[in-house]
Amino acid sequence: MKANEATSSRPAGDRRQVKARRTREALAEAAVELVLDLGLGEVTVEAIAERADVTRRTFSRYFTGKEDAALDFTRADGAGINAALRERPVGEPPLLAYREAVADWLTDRATSAWHHRPRLRELYAALDTEPALFAAYERIRVDAQDESVRIIADRLGTDPARDPRPEVVVGAAAGVLTAALRTWARGAGTDAEDLAELVARAYDALIEEAADAAAPDVATRK
């Protein structure tokens, strides 16, 4: 069956969803290309819409601004990590559950995590030089982490407003991931496959540091 025949055989609601997803992806890709080619300050929403072959009004249905469009991949990947986190075994320790959810995201080719996509490593590196882009990234990251906190709190059967453990776990685990991503984005001669190994080493370092910090306290109590 040809692609157009497969599309036409879907219910109308499904076709609309597919079209909306493709439009959003086209806008996001156009935003990434223009930001990297011209610099954020030289890019307009109108230029992004024109590159994606849609109207300015259509752009506004999907994004609040050019930074939001260029960083749409981070929103999708945050949702992917949280979806994987929800599927982790109930009895798994929260920090391990987050680590394994990240590993699932990194190795899931079906959803095409951002580090496998063209030029997005370059865009991630641009966060260091584009303050407005970094600010938009931080807003998206915080939203994703807030959802992670809620998921961890549910796993622990606790209220995150009263119990700091979910916030502590997510803050530490997401911080390690961010540090690994920034290190990877700045590195030369590394490819997408190197990121999973780098993230694993970063989590190992966190666990080792935590163990070393706890050791003197354990010795004192003996």
N, CA, C and O of each residue as an XYZ file, in Angstrom:
888
protein
N       0.842     -1.208      0.000
C       0.000      0.000      0.000
C       0.872      1.250      0.000
O       1.811      1.349      0.790
N       0.580      2.181     -0.855
C       1.343      3.413     -0.928
C       1.047      4.293      0.267
O       0.013      4.148      0.919
N       1.993      5.240      0.561
C       1.853      6.095      1.736
C       0.587      6.913      1.688
O      -0.098      7.052      2.702
N       0.255      7.467      0.513
C      -0.941      8.298      0.424
C      -2.203      7.469      0.571
O      -3.211      7.953      1.086
N      -2.154      6.189      0.110
C      -3.306      5.320      0.279
C      -3.491      4.950      1.741
O      -4.616      4.882      2.237
N      -2.356      4.706      2.443
C      -2.444      4.373      3.862
C      -3.013      5.529      4.649
O      -3.823      5.337      5.555
N      -2.584      6.743      4.298
C      -3.084      7.924      4.990
C      -4.570      8.122      4.753
O      -5.314      8.454      5.677
N      -5.008      7.917      3.503
C      -6.415      8.151      3.177
C      -7.323      7.119      3.819
O      -8.518      7.366      3.984
N      -6.764      5.940      4.193
C      -7.586      4.896      4.799
C      -7.808      5.121      6.284
O      -8.642      4.448      6.889
N      -7.079      6.055      6.884
C      -7.239      6.334      8.302
C      -8.509      7.144      8.541
O      -8.959      7.861      7.647
N      -9.103      7.039      9.755
C     -10.226      7.903     10.110
C      -9.827      9.370     10.037
O      -8.649      9.712     10.141
N     -10.829     10.235      9.857
C     -10.544     11.666      9.684
C      -9.786     12.240     10.871
O      -8.882     13.058     10.698
N     -10.156     11.809     12.095
C      -9.477     12.316     13.285
C      -8.010     11.953     13.295
O      -7.169     12.767     13.677
N      -7.689     10.720     12.873
C      -6.295     10.291     12.809
C      -5.529     11.085     11.767
O      -4.380     11.467     11.990
N      -6.166     11.335     10.628
C      -5.487     12.102      9.577
C      -5.178     13.516     10.048
O      -4.117     14.062      9.744
N      -6.107     14.103     10.789
C      -5.864     15.449     11.321
C      -4.704     15.443     12.304
O      -3.882     16.360     12.306
N      -4.635     14.411     13.139
C      -3.540     14.315     14.098
C      -2.202     14.155     13.397
O      -1.208     14.769     13.786
N      -2.185     13.321     12.356
C      -0.951     13.126     11.588
C      -0.527     14.438     10.932
O       0.645     14.812     10.970
N      -1.484     15.125     10.337
C      -1.174     16.397      9.679
C      -0.658     17.424     10.685
O       0.294     18.152     10.403
N      -1.294     17.479     11.866
C      -0.876     18.426     12.894
C       0.538     18.102     13.374
O       1.352     19.005     13.569
N       0.829     16.818     13.562
C       2.169     16.418     14.006
C       3.216     16.791     12.965
O       4.291     17.284     13.307
N       2.903     16.556     11.695
C       3.853     16.885     10.629
C       4.080     18.380     10.522
O       5.200     18.829     10.276
N       3.010     19.153     10.708
C       3.154     20.610     10.668
C       4.026     21.087     11.810
O       4.905     21.926     11.615
N       3.791     20.562     12.998
C       4.600     20.943     14.159
C       6.066     20.581     13.938
O       6.958     21.380     14.223
N       6.312     19.373     13.428
C       7.682     18.944     13.179
C       8.355     19.814     12.115
O       9.534     20.145     12.235
N       7.606     20.180     11.084
C       8.167     21.032     10.035
C       8.554     22.400     10.586
O       9.602     22.943     10.236
N       7.714     22.948     11.441
C       8.014     24.240     12.058
C       9.224     24.140     12.975
O      10.090     25.015     12.962
N       9.288     23.084     13.767
C      10.417     22.911     14.679
C      11.720     22.741     13.907
O      12.739     23.329     14.271
N      11.692     21.947     12.851
C      12.890     21.742     12.041
C      13.325     23.035     11.352
O      14.516     23.332     11.261
N      12.352     23.793     10.871
C      12.677     25.073     10.243
C      13.306     26.025     11.248
O      14.250     26.744     10.921
N      12.788     26.031     12.457
C      13.326     26.905     13.499
C      14.759     26.523     13.834
O      15.617     27.394     13.975
N      15.022     25.233     13.962
C      16.381     24.771     14.261
C      17.340     25.193     13.155
O      18.410     25.734     13.434
N      16.972     24.952     11.923
C      17.849     25.278     10.801
C      18.164     26.770     10.752
O      19.319     27.163     10.585
N      17.133     27.593     10.898
C      17.342     29.035     10.788
C      18.150     29.579     11.966
O      19.022     30.428     11.781
N      17.864     29.096     13.168
C      18.602     29.569     14.341
C      20.087     29.228     14.213
O      20.945     30.046     14.545
N      20.386     28.031     13.734
C      21.778     27.628     13.609
C      22.471     28.308     12.432
O      23.667     28.593     12.498
N      21.735     28.567     11.365
C      22.331     29.190     10.183
C      22.523     30.695     10.353
O      23.515     31.257      9.889
N      21.565     31.342     11.023
C      21.575     32.803     11.082
C      21.859     33.373     12.463
O      22.275     34.526     12.583
N      21.640     32.579     13.507
C      21.700     33.108     14.863
C      20.317     33.514     15.312
O      19.524     34.012     14.512
N      20.016     33.310     16.575
C      18.665     33.540     17.084
C      18.176     34.960     16.827
O      17.016     35.163     16.469
N      19.041     35.929     17.004
C      18.635     37.319     16.856
C      18.216     37.704     15.456
O      17.480     38.674     15.276
N      18.673     36.959     14.452
C      18.352     37.266     13.069
C      17.143     36.505     12.544
O      16.750     36.679     11.390
N      16.560     35.674     13.374
C      15.446     34.828     12.936
C      14.125     35.426     13.376
O      13.996     35.888     14.510
N      13.144     35.422     12.487
C      11.801     35.876     12.816
C      10.822     34.708     12.730
O      11.075     33.707     12.061
N       9.709     34.864     13.421
C       8.656     33.852     13.347
C       8.156     33.721     11.921
O       7.865     32.622     11.449
N       8.057     34.863     11.235
C       7.587     34.845      9.843
C       8.514     34.007      8.953
O       8.053     33.285      8.069
N       9.811     34.112      9.196
C      10.769     33.348      8.398
C      10.628     31.847      8.662
O      10.744     31.030      7.748
N      10.381     31.503      9.910
C      10.185     30.089     10.247
C       8.937     29.553      9.557
O       8.954     28.470      8.972
N       7.851     30.327      9.632
C       6.610     29.895      8.998
C       6.787     29.745      7.486
O       6.292     28.794      6.882
N       7.500     30.698      6.890
C       7.729     30.622      5.442
C       8.557     29.398      5.082
O       8.265     28.716      4.100
N       9.600     29.115      5.882
C      10.439     27.946      5.613
C       9.625     26.647      5.704
O       9.868     25.700      4.956
N       8.665     26.616      6.624
C       7.833     25.429      6.797
C       6.625     25.424      5.863
O       5.846     24.471      5.849
N       6.477     26.502      5.081
C       5.391     26.616      4.110
C       4.017     26.645      4.776
O       3.073     25.999      4.320
N       3.926     27.416      5.871
C       2.640     27.634      6.537
C       2.507     29.129      6.826
O       3.430     29.901      6.568
N       1.378     29.525      7.350
C       1.150     30.931      7.655
C       1.646     31.275      9.060
O       1.871     30.397      9.892
N       1.809     32.576      9.298
C       2.186     33.055     10.635
C       1.135     32.638     11.663
O       1.465     32.300     12.800
N      -0.118     32.665     11.254
C      -1.194     32.274     12.157
C      -1.076     30.798     12.529
O      -1.317     30.428     13.678
N      -0.710     29.962     11.576
C      -0.536     28.541     11.863
C       0.595     28.334     12.868
O       0.483     27.506     13.773
N       1.673     29.083     12.710
C       2.781     28.994     13.665
C       2.269     29.207     15.090
O       2.637     28.469     16.004
N       1.423     30.213     15.274
C       0.939     30.580     16.599
C       0.041     29.517     17.223
O      -0.164     29.518     18.437
N      -0.491     28.619     16.415
C      -1.286     27.523     16.968
C      -0.418     26.517     17.707
O      -0.896     25.782     18.570
N       0.858     26.494     17.359
C       1.746     25.474     17.912
C       2.767     26.023     18.904
O       3.125     25.344     19.867
N       3.235     27.240     18.675
C       4.341     27.750     19.483
C       4.107     29.200     19.889
O       3.420     29.963     19.211
N       4.714     29.549     21.034
C       4.592     30.918     21.526
C       5.672     31.837     20.964
O       5.539     33.060     21.022
N       6.731     31.259     20.426
C       7.803     32.075     19.876
C       8.857     31.213     19.208
O       8.757     29.987     19.193
N       9.867     31.866     18.656
C      10.890     31.136     17.894
C      11.722     30.224     18.787
O      12.119     29.137     18.369
N      11.991     30.672     20.038
C      12.750     29.826     20.958
C      11.976     28.558     21.281
O      12.537     27.463     21.315
N      10.685     28.722     21.514
C       9.824     27.589     21.824
C       9.822     26.583     20.681
O       9.857     25.374     20.913
N       9.783     27.075     19.455
C       9.779     26.188     18.292
C      11.111     25.459     18.136
O      11.138     24.254     17.886
N      12.203     26.184     18.281
C      13.521     25.573     18.102
C      13.801     24.500     19.144
O      14.546     23.557     18.878
N      13.213     24.636     20.323
C      13.477     23.699     21.415
C      12.351     22.697     21.617
O      12.253     22.071     22.672
N      11.511     22.548     20.618
C      10.394     21.619     20.776
C      10.875     20.194     21.035
O      10.175     19.412     21.680
N      12.064     19.850     20.538
C      12.589     18.502     20.757
C      12.775     18.213     22.240
O      12.581     17.075     22.670
N      13.150     19.220     23.037
C      13.378     18.973     24.460
C      12.071     18.665     25.171
O      12.041     17.876     26.116
N      10.992     19.287     24.715
C       9.685     19.009     25.316
C       9.269     17.564     25.035
O       8.793     16.862     25.927
N       9.452     17.132     23.799
C       9.098     15.768     23.426
C       9.953     14.754     24.171
O       9.455     13.710     24.593
N      11.228     15.052     24.332
C      12.107     14.109     25.002
C      11.843     14.070     26.505
O      11.954     13.016     27.131
N      11.495     15.218     27.083
C      11.102     15.215     28.492
C       9.873     14.346     28.711
O       9.789     13.605     29.690
N       8.926     14.444     27.792
C       7.726     13.605     27.873
C       8.088     12.139     27.695
O       7.491     11.271     28.334
N       9.071     11.849     26.825
C       9.503     10.474     26.612
C      10.139      9.873     27.856
O       9.867      8.724     28.203
N      10.983     10.643     28.524
C      11.605     10.168     29.763
C      10.547      9.909     30.824
O      10.599      8.897     31.523
N       9.592     10.815     30.945
C       8.543     10.628     31.953
C       7.647      9.439     31.628
O       7.196      8.736     32.532
N       7.392      9.214     30.358
C       6.599      8.041     29.979
C       7.339      6.762     30.360
O       6.734      5.817     30.868
N       8.651      6.733     30.112
C       9.454      5.564     30.489
C       9.511      5.411     32.007
O       9.512      4.292     32.519
N       9.557      6.531     32.725
C       9.595      6.492     34.184
C       8.321      5.873     34.759
O       8.370      5.118     35.730
N       7.196      6.198     34.158
C       5.924      5.621     34.626
C       5.891      4.100     34.462
O       5.186      3.412     35.200
N       6.643      3.581     33.506
C       6.622      2.150     33.206
C       7.634      1.349     34.004
O       7.648      0.122     33.907
N       8.481      2.001     34.789
C       9.476      1.274     35.568
C       8.801      0.446     36.659
O       7.738      0.825     37.150
N       9.413     -0.695     37.048
C       8.820     -1.546     38.087
C       8.543     -0.776     39.372
O       9.337      0.070     39.782
N       7.433     -1.070     39.993
C       6.977     -0.312     41.165
C       7.991     -0.342     42.296
O       8.207      0.676     42.954
N       8.623     -1.496     42.535
C       9.538     -1.617     43.656
C      10.938     -1.091     43.409
O      11.784     -1.156     44.300
N      11.197     -0.577     42.235
C      12.530     -0.088     41.895
C      12.830      1.202     42.647
O      11.973      2.084     42.697
N      14.012      1.342     43.232
C      14.359      2.600     43.913
C      14.223      3.786     42.970
O      14.558      3.671     41.791
N      13.740      4.918     43.459
C      13.439      6.062     42.580
C      14.615      6.538     41.730
O      14.445      6.817     40.543
N      15.810      6.634     42.326
C      16.956      7.115     41.556
C      17.303      6.137     40.440
O      17.612      6.550     39.322
N      17.252      4.845     40.740
C      17.508      3.838     39.719
C      16.426      3.870     38.648
O      16.719      3.713     37.463
N      15.173      4.072     39.060
C      14.072      4.138     38.098
C      14.282      5.280     37.115
O      14.065      5.112     35.915
N      14.701      6.440     37.612
C      14.941      7.586     36.720
C      16.107      7.285     35.780
O      16.040      7.565     34.583
N      17.168      6.715     36.332
C      18.322      6.378     35.503
C      17.934      5.409     34.389
O      18.326      5.600     33.238
N      17.173      4.380     34.718
C      16.767      3.395     33.722
C      15.795      4.002     32.702
O      15.808      3.628     31.529
N      14.957      4.935     33.150
C      14.051      5.616     32.216
C      14.845      6.426     31.197
O      14.509      6.446     30.013
N      15.891      7.089     31.660
C      16.761      7.839     30.750
C      17.443      6.891     29.768
O      17.549      7.194     28.579
N      17.903      5.746     30.266
C      18.546      4.764     29.387
C      17.567      4.262     28.331
O      17.936      4.079     27.171
N      16.318      4.041     28.736
C      15.301      3.618     27.764
C      15.104      4.674     26.691
O      14.998      4.357     25.506
N      15.054      5.931     27.113
C      14.886      7.042     26.160
C      16.057      7.127     25.191
O      15.867      7.324     23.991
N      17.259      6.978     25.715
C      18.450      7.107     24.883
C      18.551      6.010     23.828
O      19.100      6.232     22.749
N      18.030      4.846     24.134
C      18.197      3.704     23.229
C      16.950      3.377     22.432
O      16.947      2.414     21.666
N      15.882      4.159     22.594
C      14.636      3.889     21.880
C      14.676      4.546     20.506
O      14.415      5.742     20.379
N      15.000      3.773     19.489
C      15.085      4.332     18.139
C      13.704      4.645     17.563
O      13.590      5.450     16.639
N      12.657      4.016     18.099
C      11.313      4.238     17.558
C      10.879      5.686     17.732
O      10.183      6.228     16.874
N      11.280      6.321     18.829
C      10.868      7.698     19.089
C      11.935      8.708     18.672
O      11.714      9.916     18.763
N      13.073      8.230     18.221
C      14.130      9.105     17.708
C      14.500     10.218     18.683
O      14.254     11.396     18.426
N      15.101      9.816     19.819
C      15.560     10.796     20.795
C      16.437     11.841     20.101
O      17.090     11.553     19.099
N      16.441     13.052     20.647
C      16.983     14.205     19.926
C      18.425     14.039     19.484
O      18.815     14.586     18.453
N      19.230     13.295     20.240
C      20.645     13.204     19.894
C      20.893     12.416     18.612
O      22.012     12.413     18.098
N      19.866     11.748     18.092
C      19.997     11.048     16.820
C      19.554     11.924     15.635
O      19.680     11.507     14.484
N      19.048     13.105     15.902
C      18.514     13.941     14.836
C      19.574     14.917     14.316
O      20.456     15.330     15.069
N      19.494     15.285     13.044
C      20.504     16.177     12.462
C      20.558     17.527     13.166
O      19.522     18.156     13.384
N      21.751     17.973     13.521
C      22.075     19.316     13.999
C      21.565     19.627     15.402
O      21.811     20.728     15.894
N      20.884     18.730     16.053
C      20.338     19.083     17.362
C      21.395     19.072     18.458
O      21.243     19.744     19.478
N      22.440     18.329     18.255
C      23.570     18.455     19.185
C      24.166     19.857     19.069
O      24.528     20.473     20.071
N      24.263     20.347     17.842
C      24.755     21.697     17.604
C      23.856     22.733     18.261
O      24.335     23.725     18.811
N      22.546     22.497     18.201
C      21.610     23.428     18.834
C      21.767     23.391     20.352
O      21.722     24.431     21.008
N      21.950     22.206     20.904
C      22.130     22.096     22.349
C      23.369     22.870     22.797
O      23.359     23.522     23.841
N      24.435     22.792     22.001
C      25.645     23.537     22.320
C      25.394     25.045     22.260
O      26.045     25.809     22.973
N      24.453     25.475     21.414
C      24.153     26.902     21.260
C      23.500     27.497     22.506
O      23.431     28.718     22.644
N      23.026     26.655     23.402
C      22.451     27.163     24.649
C      23.458     27.993     25.434
O      23.077     28.903     26.171
N      24.741     27.682     25.276
C      25.781     28.408     25.998
C      25.969     29.829     25.481
O      26.487     30.687     26.196
N      25.552     30.082     24.243
C      25.819     31.386     23.639
C      24.552     32.204     23.355
O      24.641     33.368     22.963
N      23.392     31.605     23.550
C      22.129     32.299     23.273
C      21.296     32.347     24.555
O      20.568     31.398     24.845
N      21.388     33.449     25.341
C      20.680     33.519     26.617
C      19.175     33.305     26.511
O      18.589     32.640     27.365
N      18.535     33.859     25.471
C      17.083     33.692     25.330
C      16.728     32.231     25.055
O      15.703     31.729     25.516
N      17.578     31.573     24.310
C      17.363     30.161     24.020
C      17.530     29.336     25.296
O      16.759     28.412     25.554
N      18.533     29.678     26.080
C      18.767     28.964     27.337
C      17.605     29.165     28.298
O      17.192     28.224     28.975
N      17.069     30.390     28.365
C      15.938     30.664     29.255
C      14.718     29.838     28.856
O      14.015     29.302     29.713
N      14.473     29.738     27.552
C      13.352     28.924     27.082
C      13.577     27.454     27.404
O      12.643     26.744     27.776
N      14.818     27.000     27.259
C      15.164     25.616     27.594
C      14.902     25.342     29.071
O      14.363     24.294     29.425
N      15.277     26.272     29.920
C      15.080     26.095     31.360
C      13.599     25.974     31.709
O      13.229     25.168     32.562
N      12.758     26.759     31.064
C      11.316     26.663     31.334
C      10.776     25.288     30.950
O       9.987     24.695     31.686
N      11.200     24.792     29.808
C      10.754     23.477     29.360
C      11.288     22.397     30.284
O      10.568     21.463     30.637
N      12.552     22.524     30.677
C      13.169     21.526     31.557
C      12.460     21.474     32.908
O      12.206     20.393     33.439
N      12.144     22.639     33.460
C      11.471     22.682     34.761
C      10.098     22.025     34.688
O       9.709     21.296     35.600
N       9.367     22.279     33.613
C       8.051     21.647     33.453
C       8.175     20.122     33.442
O       7.389     19.422     34.080
N       9.173     19.616     32.709
C       9.373     18.169     32.629
C       9.768     17.604     33.990
O       9.298     16.534     34.378
N      10.624     18.310     34.711
C      11.053     17.827     36.015
C       9.923     17.880     37.038
O       9.844     17.018     37.914
N       9.062     18.866     36.939
C       7.898     18.921     37.837
C       7.029     17.689     37.656
O       6.510     17.138     38.627
N       6.869     17.255     36.402
C       6.106     16.043     36.144
C       6.842     14.820     36.690
O       6.211     13.906     37.220
N       8.152     14.797     36.568
C       8.940     13.693     37.125
C       8.765     13.611     38.634
O       8.653     12.520     39.192
N       8.741     14.755     39.288
C       8.539     14.791     40.742
C       7.193     14.169     41.104
O       7.093     13.403     42.063
N       6.172     14.499     40.343
C       4.855     13.926     40.620
C       4.854     12.406     40.430
O       4.223     11.678     41.197
N       5.557     11.940     39.416
C       5.620     10.501     39.161
C       6.355      9.789     40.298
O       5.898      8.754     40.782
N       7.491     10.343     40.721
C       8.248      9.743     41.820
C       7.442      9.775     43.107
O       7.461      8.812     43.874
N       6.740     10.862     43.350
C       5.908     10.955     44.561
C       4.833      9.881     44.561
O       4.560      9.275     45.597
N       4.225      9.642     43.413
C       3.222      8.577     43.312
C       3.844      7.218     43.596
O       3.232      6.380     44.258
N       5.061      6.995     43.097
C       5.744      5.726     43.337
C       6.029      5.525     44.816
O       5.957      4.407     45.326
N       6.351      6.612     45.498
C       6.662      6.543     46.921
C       5.420      6.631     47.798
O       5.488      6.387     49.003
N       4.286      6.981     47.196
C       3.058      7.152     47.966
C       3.136      8.307     48.936
O       2.697      8.207     50.082
N       3.704      9.413     48.465
C       3.910     10.547     49.347
C       3.470     11.842     48.683
O       3.204     11.881     47.481
N       3.396     12.906     49.483
C       3.004     14.228     48.997
C       4.268     15.058     48.792
O       4.955     15.368     49.765
N       4.596     15.430     47.548
C       5.829     16.185     47.314
C       5.835     17.573     47.945
O       6.890     18.190     48.085
N       4.663     18.059     48.324
C       4.607     19.353     49.005
C       5.084     19.245     50.455
O       5.453     20.247     51.068
N       5.075     18.025     50.998
C       5.488     17.808     52.384
C       6.752     16.965     52.503
O       7.504     17.094     53.470
N       6.978     16.119     51.538
C       8.113     15.203     51.554
C       9.122     15.634     50.499
O       8.789     15.649     49.314
N      10.348     15.985     50.891
C      11.320     16.494     49.904
C      11.959     15.403     49.044
O      12.662     15.723     48.085
N      11.737     14.134     49.357
C      12.446     13.069     48.648
C      12.220     13.077     47.135
O      13.194     12.963     46.390
N      10.986     13.207     46.647
C      10.809     13.220     45.180
C      11.580     14.351     44.501
O      12.181     14.149     43.445
N      11.565     15.533     45.102
C      12.284     16.674     44.533
C      13.787     16.442     44.557
O      14.492     16.789     43.610
N      14.274     15.852     45.649
C      15.706     15.578     45.770
C      16.150     14.561     44.720
O      17.173     14.750     44.061
N      15.382     13.488     44.567
C      15.725     12.448     43.602
C      15.761     13.013     42.189
O      16.723     12.796     41.451
N      14.713     13.734     41.815
C      14.635     14.266     40.455
C      15.696     15.345     40.235
O      16.318     15.404     39.175
N      15.897     16.193     41.238
C      16.916     17.227     41.098
C      18.292     16.634     40.851
O      19.035     17.109     39.992
N      18.632     15.591     41.606
C      19.937     14.954     41.448
C      20.029     14.213     40.116
O      20.999     14.372     39.375
N      19.011     13.401     39.818
C      19.053     12.572     38.603
C      19.011     13.421     37.345
O      19.770     13.171     36.408
N      18.137     14.421     37.306
C      18.049     15.283     36.128
C      19.280     16.166     36.000
O      19.703     16.493     34.891
N      19.856     16.551     37.135
C      21.081     17.344     37.098
C      22.239     16.580     36.485
O      23.028     17.135     35.721
N      22.336     15.296     36.828
C      23.372     14.453     36.245
C      23.178     14.342     34.734
O      24.139     14.439     33.972
N      21.935     14.138     34.305
C      21.648     14.045     32.877
C      22.025     15.338     32.161
O      22.649     15.304     31.101
N      21.648     16.473     32.737
C      21.975     17.757     32.120
C      23.485     17.950     32.001
O      23.978     18.413     30.972
N      24.219     17.592     33.062
C      25.678     17.722     33.028
C      26.281     16.849     31.933
O      27.194     17.275     31.226
N      25.769     15.627     31.795
C      26.274     14.728     30.759
C      25.959     15.265     29.364
O      26.796     15.199     28.463
N      24.758     15.790     29.193
C      24.366     16.338     27.894
C      25.240     17.523     27.502
O      25.661     17.644     26.352
N      25.505     18.388     28.464
C      26.332     19.566     28.167
C      27.766     19.155     27.838
O      28.387     19.719     26.937
N      28.287     18.172     28.567
C      29.633     17.678     28.283
C      29.689     17.075     26.891
O      30.629     17.322     26.137
N      28.685     16.287     26.555
C      28.629     15.637     25.246
C      28.497     16.658     24.118
O      29.153     16.534     23.084
N      27.648     17.666     24.319
C      27.415     18.672     23.279
C      28.679     19.469     22.984
O      28.885     19.909     21.853
N      29.522     19.656     23.987
C      30.746     20.433     23.788
C      31.894     19.596     23.247
O      32.894     20.146     22.785
N      31.770     18.279     23.297
C      32.868     17.401     22.931
C      33.066     17.320     21.441
O      32.122     17.486     20.668
N      34.272     17.070     21.045
C      34.609     16.910     19.625
C      34.906     15.439     19.348
O      35.482     14.736     20.178
N      34.499     14.993     18.162
C      34.828     13.637     17.751
C      33.981     12.559     18.390
O      34.348     11.385     18.343
N      32.859     12.923     18.985
C      31.967     11.927     19.576
C      30.684     11.878     18.773
O      30.317     12.850     18.112
N      30.003     10.745     18.830
C      28.767     10.613     18.082
C      27.622     10.278     19.014
O      27.792     10.251     20.233
N      26.437     10.019     18.433
C      25.243      9.791     19.234
C      25.396      8.595     20.158
O      24.863      8.598     21.268
N      26.117      7.574     19.715
C      26.254      6.378     20.528
C      27.074      6.642     21.777
O      26.923      5.928     22.768
N      27.941      7.652     21.756
C      28.769      7.957     22.918
C      27.953      8.531     24.066
O      28.368      8.430     25.221
N      26.815      9.125     23.779
C      26.051      9.792     24.813
C      25.541      8.806     25.863
O      25.618      9.096     27.057
N      25.026      7.655     25.449
C      24.511      6.682     26.411
C      25.596      6.255     27.389
O      25.350      6.131     28.589
N      26.798      6.031     26.867
C      27.908      5.640     27.744
C      28.289      6.776     28.681
O      28.571      6.544     29.857
N      28.300      7.995     28.173
C      28.643      9.153     28.997
C      27.619      9.346     30.111
O      27.987      9.631     31.250
N      26.350      9.195     29.790
C      25.297      9.326     30.804
C      25.444      8.245     31.865
O      25.308      8.520     33.057
N      25.720      7.021     31.439
C      25.905      5.926     32.402
C      27.072      6.235     33.342
O      26.966      6.015     34.548
N      28.183      6.742     32.802
C      29.332      7.082     33.653
C      28.988      8.206     34.614
O      29.444      8.214     35.758
N      28.183      9.155     34.151
C      27.795     10.271     35.013
C      26.948      9.788     36.186
O      27.133     10.246     37.313
N      26.021      8.867     35.930
C      25.217      8.321     37.029
C      26.073      7.479     37.975
O      25.861      7.502     39.187
N      27.030      6.742     37.432
C      27.944      5.988     38.285
C      28.724      6.934     39.194
O      28.947      6.635     40.367
N      29.136      8.076     38.648
C      29.877      9.059     39.439
C      29.018      9.608     40.575
O      29.508      9.817     41.684
N      27.738      9.842     40.298
C      26.839     10.329     41.346
C      26.734      9.310     42.472
O      26.815      9.665     43.648
N      26.554      8.051     42.112
C      26.412      7.000     43.120
C      27.689      6.856     43.931
O      27.637      6.690     45.150
N      28.844      6.919     43.257
C      30.118      6.814     43.962
C      30.333      7.983     44.916
O      30.801      7.802     46.041
N      29.985      9.193     44.454
C      30.141     10.367     45.308
C      29.234     10.279     46.525
O      29.634     10.639     47.632
N      28.019      9.802     46.320
C      27.083      9.659     47.439
C      27.590      8.631     48.441
O      27.473      8.820     49.652
N      28.154      7.545     47.928
C      28.692      6.510     48.818
C      29.888      7.041     49.607
O      30.015      6.784     50.804
N      30.763      7.784     48.926
C      31.931      8.348     49.602
C      31.518      9.356     50.663
O      32.122      9.422     51.734
N      30.482     10.145     50.363
C      30.024     11.140     51.333
C      29.406     10.488     52.556
O      29.514     11.011     53.666
N      28.754      9.338     52.355
C      28.096      8.658     53.470
C      29.070      7.869     54.316
O      28.807      7.625     55.494
N      30.208      7.457     53.734
C      31.139      6.591     54.444
C      31.670      7.188     55.742
O      31.666      6.489     56.755
N      32.128      8.441     55.773
C      32.624      8.990     57.040
C      31.558      9.011     58.133
O      31.853      8.789     59.307
N      30.305      9.284     57.731
C      29.217      9.339     58.701
C      28.949      7.963     59.292
O      28.675      7.825     60.485
N      29.032      6.947     58.438
C      28.826      5.573     58.914
C      29.919      5.186     59.891
O      29.657      4.578     60.928
N      31.161      5.550     59.543
C      32.290      5.219     60.423
C      32.175      5.924     61.777
O      32.534      5.357     62.809
N      31.676      7.156     61.767
C      31.525      7.917     63.014
C      30.500      7.289     63.921
O      30.661      7.305     65.141
N      29.428      6.726     63.342
C      28.362      6.158     64.157
C      28.719      4.801     64.726
O      28.068      4.335     65.661
N      29.750      4.150     64.175
C      30.154      2.835     64.688
C      30.858      2.967     66.024
O      31.269      1.964     66.607
